[in-house]
Every structure is written in structure tokens, then in C-alpha cells.
Amino acid sequence: MLLVVGQIGKPHGIRGEVSVVVRTDEPEARFTAGSVFITEVPRDRRVSTGPAGAPAEQGVRYQVPAQLTLESIRWHQGRGIAVFEGIADRNVAEELRGVFLQVDSAGVAPPEDPEEFNDHQLIGLRVESLDGTEHGTVLRIDHAPSSDLIVLKKTGGGTALIPFVTVMVPTVDIAGGRIVVDLPEGLLDL
């Protein structure tokens, strides 16, 4: 499974540097010189991904490489200012704006703390009540300012949000493929 760890922002200067919005808890570990990222172009962009050096498809201004290798990064006001191999000027850097930087989850070590989880470990787990009633599966985890939220894909259709706090989520059993919840009545109806 591919995990988004960053997104390229606007160019910085004229030599191909770009700002990077970090989407990982461990930016110093993920963004080191030599790190290779798999790229994903947002659907609304007129760029495409492909092998390095391949000509752009007809109607597309620039062919984003399928992978980008980080040459260097420096940190400024919570964002990275990055240089990627082969990106040497502002025009090319501008074409990378919005591109997602991803890594393969197989290369991501699980957290050492038994009460901490990576988002990709939770996606797809069955969500059930203390009495065993199944409510659906974890669609994704949203990170809100007050607490993380489990986005539940409900068994009967639709979605619901469950605050990822111990009082409502007493058990996370990754090995058993389930999350046990103790929810106030009506929460899943909102």
C-alpha cells in the first residue's frame, strides 16, 4: 500500500527548489538525501506520470517522473525546501506543484509504543461493539485538531466519524483484524 508522506508546493527561487508540505509524523526519517518517492499526480492536473525522460503525452505540458529522488532538503517555517534530482529550474518545479510524494508501507516500521498505530495498519479493520455487533470497516483516519477520527464505512452504507479516543475505542486488535468500540447511543446516526 502506498502512503502519502508529502505534497509538493510552490517553487522556491529559480534553481528548481520546491516547498514540500509534510504529511508524516517523522519528517526527519522520511526526508533524507537519497530518499526515493513514488509520485502521484492529482486528477485535476494537466501533467502525467511516466518513466524518466519519456516524452509528455499529447496535450500534457510536462511528464512527471514516476519516482523522484531527494537530493537535499532544508527546513523553513514547518515546511521543507527540497531539491530533487533532475529538477533544475523554476519552470519544471512549477509543473510539480500539487504532486503527492508516496512511500511503500512495506518499508515503514511499526511504532514501538503498543498504543500507537500507523494509519495504514488500521484501514480495513472490522469495527464492532463490545457485544460483537459489527458496524463496518475503517475507511481511513482523519487527523483533526482535537483528536484523530476513524472514518467508518458503515455496513448498511454511508460513513460515520468515531473519535479515536480510549473511552470510545478501548481495543485495537490488529492481529485479530478488529477495533472494538464503546459508543454513545446515536453517534453512528449523525
KABELLIN-V849965 format. One record per run of one state. SS is the DSSP state (@ for helix, = for strand, . for the rest). FROM is the first residue (numbers start at 1). TO is the last residue. If there is no record, write none. Layout:
ss={SS,SS}
from={FROM,FROM}
to={TO,TO}
This chain:
ss={.,=,.,=,.,@,.,=,.,=,.,=,.,=,.,=,.,@,.,=,@,.,@,.,=,.,=,.,=,.,=,.,=,.,=,.,@,.}
from={1,2,13,17,23,27,31,36,41,48,51,63,66,67,77,79,85,90,96,100,105,108,119,123,126,130,134,144,148,155,159,164,171,174,178,182,187,190}
to={1,12,16,22,26,30,35,40,47,50,62,65,66,76,78,84,89,95,99,104,107,118,122,125,129,133,143,147,154,158,163,170,173,177,181,186,189,190}
